[in-house]
């Protein structure tokens, strides 16, 4: 990754980390569960 891309991602609030595909899968599962709860509690609906 170029230094410019790293700076762009960092300035956008993204954390650049490394890891295995299995770890990434676990992070995604955790994030999906977290945001599903937020959407449910806030009763957020998709607009047509």
C-alpha positions in Angstrom: 0.0 0.0 0.0 1.4 3.4 -0.9 2.0 6.0 1.8 -0.6 8.3 0.2 -3.2 5.5 0.5 -2.3 4.9 4.1 -2.7 8.6 4.9 -6.0 8.8 3.1 -7.3 5.8 5.0 -6.0 7.0 8.3 -7.5 10.5 7.8 -10.8 8.9 7.0 -10.8 7.2 10.4 -9.8 3.7 9.2 -7.4 1.6 11.1 -5.0 -0.4 8.9 -4.3 -3.8 10.5 -3.1 -7.2 9.3 -4.2 -10.6 10.1 -5.4 -13.9 8.8 -8.6 -14.5 6.8 -10.0 -16.4 9.7 -9.5 -13.4 12.0 -11.0 -11.1 9.4 -14.1 -13.4 9.2 -14.5 -13.2 13.0 -14.2 -9.4 13.0 -16.9 -9.2 10.3 -19.2 -11.6 12.2 -18.8 -9.5 15.4 -19.4 -6.2 13.5 -22.5 -7.5 11.8 -23.9 -8.7 15.1 -23.2 -5.3 16.7 -24.8 -3.3 13.9 -27.8 -5.7 13.6 -28.6 -4.9 17.2 -28.2 -1.1 16.6 -30.5 -1.3 13.6 -33.1 -3.4 15.5 -33.1 -1.2 18.6 -33.3 2.0 16.6 -36.0 0.5 14.4 -34.1 1.5 11.3 -35.8 0.6 8.0 -34.6 0.6 4.4 -36.2 3.4 2.4 -37.7 2.5 -1.0 
